[in-house]
Amino acid sequence: MMRSTLLVRSVTQAVKGQQALARCGIGSRIVRNAYHTSASGCGYGLLVECNPTVAQGCLQRAGISVTGIVRG
């Protein structure tokens, strides 16, 4: 299974994103972003074990911006 972290702008977006992913049938966990820089916003992401493109599409349909994807 492919493990990826989808980076979001705030912890609020991470919580909303986790709920959106659950509605899409995708399990996720909110994690601290180990690659955080002040330019990328908040240091949180959503860890998923699925195709990150599918998860990103689900988040975008829910109005949640993904600022980056860390694979692995």
QUINOR-V171097 format. One record per backbone hydrogen bond with DSSP energy under -0.5 kcal/mol. CO is the residue of the C=O (numbers start at 1). NH is the residue of the N-H. E is the energy in kcal/mol with one decimal. If there is no record, write none. Layout:
BEGIN
CO,NH,E  CO,NH,E
END
This chain:
BEGIN
3,72,-2.7  4,6,-0.5  4,48,-2.9  5,7,-0.7  5,70,-2.7  6,46,-2.3  7,67,-2.4  7,68,-0.8  8,44,-0.6  9,42,-1.9  10,14,-1.9  11,15,-2.3  12,16,-2.5  13,17,-2.6  14,18,-2.3  15,19,-1.9  16,20,-2.3  17,21,-2.8  18,22,-2.0  19,23,-1.9  20,24,-1.2  21,26,-3.1  22,25,-1.5  25,27,-0.5  27,49,-0.5  29,47,-3.2  31,45,-2.4  32,34,-0.8  33,36,-1.3  37,40,-1.6  38,41,-0.9  42,44,-0.7  43,33,-3.4  44,8,-1.9  45,31,-2.5  45,47,-0.5  46,6,-2.5  46,48,-0.5  47,29,-1.4  48,4,-2.4  51,54,-0.6  51,55,-1.8  52,56,-2.7  53,57,-2.0  54,58,-1.9  55,59,-2.2  56,60,-2.7  57,61,-2.2  58,62,-1.0  59,64,-2.6  60,63,-1.6  63,65,-0.5  65,67,-0.6  68,7,-3.0  69,71,-0.6  70,5,-2.8
END
